Amino acid sequence: MNKRKLNQLQKVSIFLLEIIIKTKDNATKFKIRCGKYLYTALVEDPEKAKKIKGAIPNNVIKVELGDKKGKKDKKDEKATGKKSTRN
């Protein structure tokens, strides 16, 4: 049998391409884009989410998306060609 020695991964940031962070209520969802796959992690503890955000390397693209409250509706704008007016 051919025994291969496992290599220890020193820098994870080599494989990370982009991290999308979505925050809604108390839950934070991390979508981690690597070369081949998209991994999703859901963290419900705000303190743990803050620690994870701080541990993201600087060379990785980080996109933060918040709640969609108060944003205009794109469907109305596309259908009419005008911006929606809400009261």
N, CA, C and O atoms as a printed pandas DataFrame, in Angstrom:
     atom_number atom_name residue_name chain_id  residue_number  x_coord  y_coord  z_coord
0              1         N          MET        A               1    0.829   -1.194    0.000
1              2        CA          MET        A               1    0.000    0.000    0.000
2              3         C          MET        A               1    0.874    1.258    0.000
3              4         O          MET        A               1    1.951    1.303    0.595
4              5         N          ASN        A               2    0.383    2.225   -0.661
5              6        CA          ASN        A               2    1.086    3.496   -0.715
6              7         C          ASN        A               2    0.581    4.386    0.415
7              8         O          ASN        A               2   -0.566    4.834    0.404
8              9         N          LYS        A               3    1.445    4.633    1.382
9             10        CA          LYS        A               3    1.050    5.490    2.507
10            11         C          LYS        A               3    1.510    6.912    2.212
11            12         O          LYS        A               3    2.692    7.172    1.983
12            13         N          ARG        A               4    0.551    7.812    2.223
13            14        CA          ARG        A               4    0.890    9.209    1.998
14            15         C          ARG        A               4    0.846    9.943    3.322
15            16         O          ARG        A               4   -0.032    9.698    4.148
16            17         N          LYS        A               5    1.771   10.821    3.516
17            18        CA          LYS        A               5    1.810   11.629    4.728
18            19         C          LYS        A               5    0.899   12.850    4.523
19            20         O          LYS        A               5    0.986   13.538    3.506
20            21         N          LEU        A               6    0.050   13.100    5.481
21            22        CA          LEU        A               6   -0.848   14.250    5.390
22            23         C          LEU        A               6   -0.076   15.529    5.676
23            24         O          LEU        A               6    0.721   15.594    6.612
24            25         N          ASN        A               7   -0.320   16.526    4.870
25            26        CA          ASN        A               7    0.315   17.825    5.088
26            27         C          ASN        A               7   -0.572   18.670    5.989
27            28         O          ASN        A               7   -1.800   18.635    5.900
28            29         N          GLN        A               8    0.077   19.420    6.849
29            30        CA          GLN        A               8   -0.667   20.318    7.726
30            31         C          GLN        A               8   -0.926   21.614    6.971
31            32         O          GLN        A               8   -0.026   22.171    6.342
32            33         N          LEU        A               9   -2.154   22.081    7.040
33            34        CA          LEU        A               9   -2.556   23.299    6.342
34            35         C          LEU        A               9   -2.174   24.495    7.209
35            36         O          LEU        A               9   -2.719   24.678    8.297
36            37         N          GLN        A              10   -1.249   25.295    6.731
37            38        CA          GLN        A              10   -0.751   26.431    7.498
38            39         C          GLN        A              10   -1.591   27.695    7.275
39            40         O          GLN        A              10   -1.917   28.409    8.223
40            41         N          LYS        A              11   -1.931   27.956    6.027
41            42        CA          LYS        A              11   -2.669   29.177    5.703
42            43         C          LYS        A              11   -3.970   28.827    4.994
43            44         O          LYS        A              11   -3.964   28.396    3.841
44            45         N          VAL        A              12   -5.066   29.013    5.681
45            46        CA          VAL        A              12   -6.378   28.734    5.098
46            47         C          VAL        A              12   -6.755   29.825    4.102
47            48         O          VAL        A              12   -7.527   29.580    3.174
48            49         N          SER        A              13   -6.220   31.014    4.287
49            50        CA          SER        A              13   -6.593   32.150    3.442
50            51         C          SER        A              13   -6.219   31.937    1.976
51            52         O          SER        A              13   -6.716   32.661    1.114
52            53         N          ILE        A              14   -5.360   30.967    1.668
53            54        CA          ILE        A              14   -5.010   30.693    0.282
54            55         C          ILE        A              14   -6.236   30.180   -0.475
55            56         O          ILE        A              14   -6.403   30.481   -1.657
56            57         N          PHE        A              15   -7.090   29.412    0.195
57            58        CA          PHE        A              15   -8.230   28.778   -0.444
58            59         C          PHE        A              15   -9.481   29.643   -0.425
59            60         O          PHE        A              15  -10.396   29.405   -1.214
60            61         N          LEU        A              16   -9.547   30.634    0.448
61            62        CA          LEU        A              16  -10.733   31.478    0.552
62            63         C          LEU        A              16  -10.731   32.529   -0.544
63            64         O          LEU        A              16   -9.728   33.212   -0.753
64            65         N          LEU        A              17  -11.834   32.659   -1.233
65            66        CA          LEU        A              17  -11.964   33.675   -2.269
66            67         C          LEU        A              17  -12.814   34.847   -1.787
67            68         O          LEU        A              17  -12.461   36.009   -1.990
68            69         N          GLU        A              18  -13.943   34.525   -1.144
69            70        CA          GLU        A              18  -14.886   35.570   -0.751
70            71         C          GLU        A              18  -15.729   35.075    0.422
71            72         O          GLU        A              18  -16.063   33.893    0.509
72            73         N          ILE        A              19  -16.065   35.993    1.317
73            74        CA          ILE        A              19  -16.954   35.674    2.438
74            75         C          ILE        A              19  -18.085   36.691    2.431
75            76         O          ILE        A              19  -17.853   37.898    2.491
76            77         N          ILE        A              20  -19.316   36.186    2.358
77            78        CA          ILE        A              20  -20.507   37.036    2.417
78            79         C          ILE        A              20  -21.130   36.850    3.785
79            80         O          ILE        A              20  -21.404   35.724    4.201
80            81         N          ILE        A              21  -21.356   37.952    4.488
81            82        CA          ILE        A              21  -21.907   37.912    5.844
82            83         C          ILE        A              21  -23.286   38.542    5.815
83            84         O          ILE        A              21  -23.432   39.717    5.475
84            85         N          LYS        A              22  -24.305   37.757    6.172
85            86        CA          LYS        A              22  -25.683   38.245    6.220
86            87         C          LYS        A              22  -26.152   38.223    7.666
87            88         O          LYS        A              22  -26.094   37.187    8.328
88            89         N          THR        A              23  -26.613   39.364    8.152
89            90        CA          THR        A              23  -27.096   39.468    9.517
90            91         C          THR        A              23  -28.591   39.742    9.509
91            92         O          THR        A              23  -29.062   40.671    8.852
92            93         N          LYS        A              24  -29.330   38.923   10.244
93            94        CA          LYS        A              24  -30.775   39.098   10.352
94            95         C          LYS        A              24  -31.165   38.739   11.776
95            96         O          LYS        A              24  -30.900   37.626   12.232
96            97         N          ASP        A              25  -31.783   39.659   12.471
97            98        CA          ASP        A              25  -32.143   39.511   13.880
98            99         C          ASP        A              25  -30.894   39.139   14.680
99           100         O          ASP        A              25  -29.923   39.897   14.675
100          101         N          ASN        A              26  -30.891   38.008   15.358
101          102        CA          ASN        A              26  -29.726   37.598   16.152
102          103         C          ASN        A              26  -28.862   36.573   15.423
103          104         O          ASN        A              26  -27.816   36.180   15.939
104          105         N          ALA        A              27  -29.271   36.138   14.252
105          106        CA          ALA        A              27  -28.529   35.111   13.530
106          107         C          ALA        A              27  -27.634   35.763   12.467
107          108         O          ALA        A              27  -28.026   36.719   11.797
108          109         N          THR        A              28  -26.438   35.222   12.337
109          110        CA          THR        A              28  -25.492   35.678   11.322
110          111         C          THR        A              28  -25.132   34.491   10.448
111          112         O          THR        A              28  -24.749   33.433   10.947
112          113         N          LYS        A              29  -25.257   34.673    9.128
113          114        CA          LYS        A              29  -24.963   33.601    8.188
114          115         C          LYS        A              29  -23.683   33.970    7.425
115          116         O          LYS        A              29  -23.576   35.050    6.844
116          117         N          PHE        A              30  -22.723   33.049    7.444
117          118        CA          PHE        A              30  -21.474   33.226    6.723
118          119         C          PHE        A              30  -21.502   32.328    5.495
119          120         O          PHE        A              30  -21.652   31.112    5.615
120          121         N          LYS        A              31  -21.360   32.919    4.320
121          122        CA          LYS        A              31  -21.260   32.147    3.083
122          123         C          LYS        A              31  -19.815   32.280    2.611
123          124         O          LYS        A              31  -19.358   33.361    2.241
124          125         N          ILE        A              32  -19.108   31.145    2.637
125          126        CA          ILE        A              32  -17.677   31.129    2.375
126          127         C          ILE        A              32  -17.434   30.506    1.002
127          128         O          ILE        A              32  -17.693   29.321    0.791
128          129         N          ARG        A              33  -16.938   31.311    0.082
129          130        CA          ARG        A              33  -16.675   30.848   -1.279
130          131         C          ARG        A              33  -15.211   30.429   -1.368
131          132         O          ARG        A              33  -14.301   31.233   -1.167
132          133         N          CYS        A              34  -15.015   29.164   -1.670
133          134        CA          CYS        A              34  -13.679   28.626   -1.922
134          135         C          CYS        A              34  -13.575   28.347   -3.419
135          136         O          CYS        A              34  -14.475   28.700   -4.181
136          137         N          GLY        A              35  -12.500   27.726   -3.833
137          138        CA          GLY        A              35  -12.277   27.480   -5.251
138          139         C          GLY        A              35  -13.353   26.644   -5.902
139          140         O          GLY        A              35  -13.766   26.931   -7.026
140          141         N          LYS        A              36  -13.815   25.614   -5.217
141          142        CA          LYS        A              36  -14.752   24.684   -5.832
142          143         C          LYS        A              36  -16.146   24.719   -5.209
143          144         O          LYS        A              36  -17.139   24.521   -5.909
144          145         N          TYR        A              37  -16.231   24.964   -3.919
145          146        CA          TYR        A              37  -17.505   24.869   -3.200
146          147         C          TYR        A              37  -17.865   26.172   -2.498
147          148         O          TYR        A              37  -17.018   27.040   -2.285
148          149         N          LEU        A              38  -19.141   26.286   -2.145
149          150        CA          LEU        A              38  -19.649   27.374   -1.318
150          151         C          LEU        A              38  -20.124   26.754   -0.013
151          152         O          LEU        A              38  -21.051   25.944    0.002
152          153         N          TYR        A              39  -19.479   27.143    1.084
153          154        CA          TYR        A              39  -19.849   26.621    2.399
154          155         C          TYR        A              39  -20.695   27.662    3.123
155          156         O          TYR        A              39  -20.449   28.862    3.000
156          157         N          THR        A              40  -21.692   27.205    3.876
157          158        CA          THR        A              40  -22.565   28.098    4.631
158          159         C          THR        A              40  -22.526   27.708    6.100
159          160         O          THR        A              40  -22.648   26.534    6.449
160          161         N          ALA        A              41  -22.355   28.710    6.953
161          162        CA          ALA        A              41  -22.358   28.483    8.401
162          163         C          ALA        A              41  -23.321   29.466    9.041
163          164         O          ALA        A              41  -23.281   30.658    8.738
164          165         N          LEU        A              42  -24.179   28.984    9.915
165          166        CA          LEU        A              42  -25.148   29.824   10.607
166          167         C          LEU        A              42  -24.741   29.910   12.070
167          168         O          LEU        A              42  -24.620   28.890   12.747
168          169         N          VAL        A              43  -24.530   31.133   12.558
169          170        CA          VAL        A              43  -24.121   31.370   13.940
170          171         C          VAL        A              43  -25.214   32.199   14.597
171          172         O          VAL        A              43  -25.540   33.292   14.134
172          173         N          GLU        A              44  -25.774   31.675   15.678
173          174        CA          GLU        A              44  -26.862   32.384   16.359
174          175         C          GLU        A              44  -26.385   33.215   17.542
175          176         O          GLU        A              44  -27.149   34.024   18.069
176          177         N          ASP        A              45  -25.149   33.036   17.969
177          178        CA          ASP        A              45  -24.594   33.805   19.090
178          179         C          ASP        A              45  -23.858   35.032   18.533
179          180         O          ASP        A              45  -22.881   34.874   17.802
180          181         N          PRO        A              46  -24.311   36.258   18.867
181          182        CA          PRO        A              46  -23.681   37.466   18.321
182          183         C          PRO        A              46  -22.209   37.618   18.718
183          184         O          PRO        A              46  -21.420   38.165   17.947
184          185         N          GLU        A              47  -21.834   37.147   19.897
185          186        CA          GLU        A              47  -20.439   37.259   20.331
186          187         C          GLU        A              47  -19.531   36.356   19.503
187          188         O          GLU        A              47  -18.419   36.751   19.149
188          189         N          LYS        A              48  -19.995   35.151   19.192
189          190        CA          LYS        A              48  -19.214   34.235   18.356
190          191         C          LYS        A              48  -19.095   34.780   16.940
191          192         O          LYS        A              48  -18.044   34.666   16.308
192          193         N          ALA        A              49  -20.177   35.374   16.446
193          194        CA          ALA        A              49  -20.150   35.954   15.098
194          195         C          ALA        A              49  -19.138   37.096   15.031
195          196         O          ALA        A              49  -18.437   37.250   14.030
196          197         N          LYS        A              50  -19.062   37.889   16.088
197          198        CA          LYS        A              50  -18.104   38.996   16.140
198          199         C          LYS        A              50  -16.667   38.467   16.128
199          200         O          LYS        A              50  -15.794   39.047   15.482
200          201         N          LYS        A              51  -16.427   37.368   16.842
201          202        CA          LYS        A              51  -15.093   36.755   16.861
202          203         C          LYS        A              51  -14.715   36.227   15.484
203          204         O          LYS        A              51  -13.576   36.379   15.042
204          205         N          ILE        A              52  -15.680   35.606   14.808
205          206        CA          ILE        A              52  -15.411   35.063   13.471
206          207         C          ILE        A              52  -15.120   36.193   12.486
207          208         O          ILE        A              52  -14.224   36.072   11.650
208          209         N          LYS        A              53  -15.873   37.289   12.579
209          210        CA          LYS        A              53  -15.639   38.434   11.694
210          211         C          LYS        A              53  -14.237   38.991   11.900
211          212         O          LYS        A              53  -13.577   39.395   10.942
212          213         N          GLY        A              54  -13.785   39.011   13.149
213          214        CA          GLY        A              54  -12.455   39.521   13.449
214          215         C          GLY        A              54  -11.342   38.603   12.983
215          216         O          GLY        A              54  -10.215   39.053   12.781
216          217         N          ALA        A              55  -11.637   37.329   12.809
217          218        CA          ALA        A              55  -10.626   36.352   12.410
218          219         C          ALA        A              55  -10.484   36.208   10.897
219          220         O          ALA        A              55   -9.624   35.462   10.429
220          221         N          ILE        A              56  -11.306   36.905   10.134
221          222        CA          ILE        A              56  -11.228   36.810    8.671
222          223         C          ILE        A              56   -9.971   37.536    8.199
223          224         O          ILE        A              56   -9.749   38.688    8.574
224          225         N          PRO        A              57   -9.147   36.882    7.384
225          226        CA          PRO        A              57   -7.921   37.516    6.887
226          227         C          PRO        A              57   -8.222   38.735    6.021
227          228         O          PRO        A              57   -9.286   38.835    5.410
228          229         N          ASN        A              58   -7.263   39.660    5.980
229          230        CA          ASN        A              58   -7.455   40.905    5.225
230          231         C          ASN        A              58   -7.430   40.709    3.719
231          232         O          ASN        A              58   -8.007   41.515    2.988
232          233         N          ASN        A              59   -6.775   39.659    3.236
233          234        CA          ASN        A              59   -6.660   39.484    1.795
234          235         C          ASN        A              59   -7.886   38.823    1.171
235          236         O          ASN        A              59   -7.919   38.615   -0.042
236          237         N          VAL        A              60   -8.892   38.489    1.978
237          238        CA          VAL        A              60  -10.117   37.852    1.490
238          239         C          VAL        A              60  -11.181   38.933    1.280
239          240         O          VAL        A              60  -11.330   39.834    2.105
240          241         N          ILE        A              61  -11.912   38.836    0.179
241          242        CA          ILE        A              61  -13.002   39.786   -0.093
242          243         C          ILE        A              61  -14.117   39.533    0.915
243          244         O          ILE        A              61  -14.604   38.409    1.038
244          245         N          LYS        A              62  -14.521   40.576    1.635
245          246        CA          LYS        A              62  -15.552   40.454    2.666
246          247         C          LYS        A              62  -16.707   41.377    2.311
247          248         O          LYS        A              62  -16.529   42.590    2.195
248          249         N          VAL        A              63  -17.904   40.792    2.137
249          250        CA          VAL        A              63  -19.106   41.546    1.802
250          251         C          VAL        A              63  -20.088   41.372    2.948
251          252         O          VAL        A              63  -20.465   40.250    3.283
252          253         N          GLU        A              64  -20.503   42.487    3.551
253          254        CA          GLU        A              64  -21.459   42.420    4.657
254          255         C          GLU        A              64  -22.806   42.938    4.203
255          256         O          GLU        A              64  -22.914   44.052    3.690
256          257         N          LEU        A              65  -23.835   42.121    4.394
257          258        CA          LEU        A              65  -25.203   42.497    4.051
258          259         C          LEU        A              65  -26.023   42.507    5.334
259          260         O          LEU        A              65  -25.957   41.567    6.126
260          261         N          GLY        A              66  -26.790   43.564    5.537
261          262        CA          GLY        A              66  -27.618   43.650    6.719
262          263         C          GLY        A              66  -29.056   43.293    6.421
263          264         O          GLY        A              66  -29.358   42.646    5.419
264          265         N          ASP        A              67  -29.942   43.724    7.308
265          266        CA          ASP        A              67  -31.368   43.498    7.110
266          267         C          ASP        A              67  -31.848   44.280    5.899
267          268         O          ASP        A              67  -31.285   45.323    5.568
268          269         N          LYS        A              68  -32.883   43.784    5.240
269          270        CA          LYS        A              68  -33.429   44.454    4.059
270          271         C          LYS        A              68  -34.573   45.393    4.422
271          272         O          LYS        A              68  -35.381   45.733    3.558
272          273         N          LYS        A              69  -34.658   45.809    5.652
273          274        CA          LYS        A              69  -35.730   46.712    6.075
274          275         C          LYS        A              69  -35.529   48.089    5.451
275          276         O          LYS        A              69  -34.432   48.644    5.495
276          277         N          GLY        A              70  -36.569   48.621    4.886
277          278        CA          GLY        A              70  -36.533   49.970    4.344
278          279         C          GLY        A              70  -35.961   50.066    2.942
279          280         O          GLY        A              70  -35.809   51.174    2.427
280          281         N          LYS        A              71  -35.643   48.968    2.317
281          282        CA          LYS        A              71  -35.115   49.028    0.957
282          283         C          LYS        A              71  -36.263   49.007   -0.042
283          284         O          LYS        A              71  -37.325   48.444    0.224
284          285         N          LYS        A              72  -36.034   49.632   -1.198
285          286        CA          LYS        A              72  -37.086   49.694   -2.209
286          287         C          LYS        A              72  -37.263   48.337   -2.874
287          288         O          LYS        A              72  -36.348   47.513   -2.900
288          289         N          ASP        A              73  -38.428   48.130   -3.395
289          290        CA          ASP        A              73  -38.773   46.865   -4.026
290          291         C          ASP        A              73  -38.338   46.910   -5.487
291          292         O          ASP        A              73  -38.822   47.743   -6.253
292          293         N          LYS        A              74  -37.433   46.024   -5.875
293          294        CA          LYS        A              74  -36.902   46.003   -7.238
294          295         C          LYS        A              74  -37.949   45.556   -8.248
295          296         O          LYS        A              74  -37.913   45.991   -9.399
296          297         N          LYS        A              75  -38.884   44.694   -7.843
297          298        CA          LYS        A              75  -39.900   44.200   -8.774
298          299         C          LYS        A              75  -40.782   45.334   -9.273
299          300         O          LYS        A              75  -41.101   45.394  -10.461
300          301         N          ASP        A              76  -41.180   46.237   -8.376
301          302        CA          ASP        A              76  -42.016   47.361   -8.777
302          303         C          ASP        A              76  -41.282   48.258   -9.770
303          304         O          ASP        A              76  -41.874   48.744  -10.734
304          305         N          GLU        A              77  -39.989   48.474   -9.527
305          306        CA          GLU        A              77  -39.211   49.359  -10.376
306          307         C          GLU        A              77  -39.030   48.760  -11.773
307          308         O          GLU        A              77  -39.098   49.483  -12.767
308          309         N          LYS        A              78  -38.801   47.450  -11.857
309          310        CA          LYS        A              78  -38.612   46.808  -13.160
310          311         C          LYS        A              78  -39.907   46.769  -13.965
311          312         O          LYS        A              78  -39.882   46.954  -15.182
312          313         N          ALA        A              79  -41.029   46.533  -13.305
313          314        CA          ALA        A              79  -42.306   46.397  -14.007
314          315         C          ALA        A              79  -42.771   47.721  -14.603
315          316         O          ALA        A              79  -43.253   47.757  -15.735
316          317         N          THR        A              80  -42.631   48.793  -13.859
317          318        CA          THR        A              80  -43.135   50.085  -14.312
318          319         C          THR        A              80  -42.071   50.946  -14.963
319          320         O          THR        A              80  -42.389   51.870  -15.712
320          321         N          GLY        A              81  -40.798   50.647  -14.679
321          322        CA          GLY        A              81  -39.731   51.494  -15.212
322          323         C          GLY        A              81  -39.511   52.725  -14.370
323          324         O          GLY        A              81  -38.652   53.546  -14.692
324          325         N          LYS        A              82  -40.259   52.872  -13.309
325          326        CA          LYS        A              82  -40.136   54.018  -12.407
326          327         C          LYS        A              82  -39.817   53.515  -11.004
327          328         O          LYS        A              82  -40.066   52.360  -10.658
328          329         N          LYS        A              83  -39.261   54.420  -10.213
329          330        CA          LYS        A              83  -38.985   54.070   -8.826
330          331         C          LYS        A              83  -40.307   54.014   -8.075
331          332         O          LYS        A              83  -41.214   54.808   -8.322
332          333         N          SER        A              84  -40.399   53.052   -7.147
333          334        CA          SER        A              84  -41.636   52.909   -6.378
334          335         C          SER        A              84  -41.735   54.026   -5.343
335          336         O          SER        A              84  -40.741   54.431   -4.739
336          337         N          THR        A              85  -42.965   54.514   -5.155
337          338        CA          THR        A              85  -43.221   55.526   -4.140
338          339         C          THR        A              85  -44.075   54.913   -3.071
339          340         O          THR        A              85  -45.209   54.502   -3.317
340          341         N          ARG        A              86  -43.535   54.854   -1.903
341          342        CA          ARG        A              86  -44.279   54.275   -0.784
342          343         C          ARG        A              86  -44.494   55.339    0.279
343          344         O          ARG        A              86  -43.630   56.181    0.524
344          345         N          ASN        A              87  -45.646   55.285    0.894
345          346        CA          ASN        A              87  -45.975   56.242    1.959
346          347         C          ASN        A              87  -45.782   55.615    3.296
347          348         O          ASN        A              87  -46.007   56.261    4.319
